[in-house]
Amino acid sequence: MTLAELRQQLDALRLPGDTIVIIAKDSEGNRYSPLVEAHHAMYRADTTWAGEWYMPESQRLAEDDPDDWTQAPDDAVPAVFLWPTN
């Protein structure tokens, strides 16, 4: 799903802005958690259902330990990551 597709689906729901966002633990709906943050980072798919997250270099400079950083591979793409509360 792209960000544009997500926006379109959310707009179609016509919900008020104070509606809480909950994300599923897995595709089978085996637990749920409130969404706490959204971040921009780089993503490299390992398979069609899983991959790796890479912090952008711009964020690395703001981290407490800037040496704890792995550069994204050339085939990584920009992505939005949604983080659950738990």
Summary of the structure (lengths in Angstrom):
residues: 86
radius of gyration: 15.3
end to end distance: 22.8
largest distance: 44.1
contacts: 154
relative contact order: 0.21
helix: 17%
strand: 34%
